[in-house]
């Protein structure tokens, strides 16, 4: 029973992660905020890179993008969870 509950929650978060990725792409509503956060984190942490990478392919950009999208997904997951609780109650 615990495994099924975990699998359901993980699947829900995965769906929210994919949705967050979709709304943070170029031309979508969250793109300006996402681009600003990724660029800002690259300015802060980019000086710690030893090698030279092509534009947009360095590890700092990748991990900051994944972190921002995971944060969006967590917020979406929480909002969906709260909405489902409200619908079930009332």
Secondary structure, 3 states (H helix, E strand, C coil): CHHHHHHHHHHHHHHHHHHHHHHCCCCCCCHHHHHHHHHHHHHHHHHHCCCCCCCCCCHHHHHHHHHHHHHHHHHHHHHHHHHHHHHHHC
